[in-house]
């Protein structure tokens, strides 16, 4: 399969605009995490370690929960209308934060809830792009659309520097400019896939949960995406605290680590198309587990950054693998499953960020939180061992894609 096949097998303008929409949304979604060092500083809101990590975990949690809502809307009113409505909500929140400010801890938490809508954009971009393409291309297509995770890299490089010049609240206002551009491009160039979708209801989520495969997919994505987004939100504070870096220096290292995670998503999806998503996940969870343990113990800055660089890359590629498998198993319910699985990913990120904050607050180090999440990687490996034969001999045997 060649990249040129994307042009002839589906609708590439929708794939590109879905990527741009998710890219901007991910950039905005991670703003509190990237700006956490400046927001929490003594001269600003003067937050404790526990408050800092909880503040950055709120957008992750609500991003996951809102994915359930947007997943329903995608199937009922269409992905494009849902995406436009979500973007307008996010832009309103950015404008309010810029004009009126975030004057206390509670205000940052409220802003985190609004930014959760941006995180939920995943439930829009993925099915909108994926429904245009055949099963054999789902790993690559889902990976390319989901590579909008690269937005956190842009954030990490620019936001701390903008905050240093004009103040951290000005960042919310400046973010409105690309918001308008992306919204216009999305309105004019994206299209709904010509497929018949039966509108889903809330009870359909409960119906889906009767299937044990739903539980497994949610758990696998809780670990892979939760690991990636949890690190994206937390590493800025982690590097600053542990190695006494400036916010800009910490942001540069976050950009380095998260870039490989974002770029790894389409690579992981493409590899899964070739060797199968289950085999790929075995590799990625193993690598991520080892890297997290090393990151917790290694005190040298260079080797520490290398460990988290590898962990982010493994989690990012794992995200691509999960979404190579998902359309094969739940193609007719992709909107619902994107919401459910995305919710699991948000919960995973919330857990990792909070575990790091709790660990820092109560033990003085981040080691315990990292070891606990490494343990979840081990549980994911056990889970893959339990389902691989059944998956490959049941629904996996009926699809043309590698499982």
Secondary structure, DSSP 8 states (H G I E B T S, - for coil): --TTHHHHHS-HHHHHHHHHHHHHHHHHHTHHHHHHHHHTSTTTT---HHHHHHHHHHHHHHHHHHHHHHHHHHHHH-HHHHHHHHHHHHHHHHHHHHHH---SHHHHHHHHHHHHHHHTTHHHHHHHHHTTS-GGGHHHHHHHHHGGGGHHHHHHHHHHHHHHHH-TTHHHHHHHHHHHHHHHHHHHH----S-------HHHHHHHTTSHHHHHHHHHHHHHHHHHHHHHHHHHHHHHHHH---HHHHHHHHHHHHHHHHHHHHHHHHHHHHH-HHHHHHHHHHHHHHHHHHHHH---HHHHHHHHHHHHHHHHHHHHHHHHHHHHHHGGGHHHHHHHHHHHHHHHHHHHHHHHHHHHHHHSSSHHHHHHHHHHHHHHHHHHHHHHHHHHHTGGGGSSS--
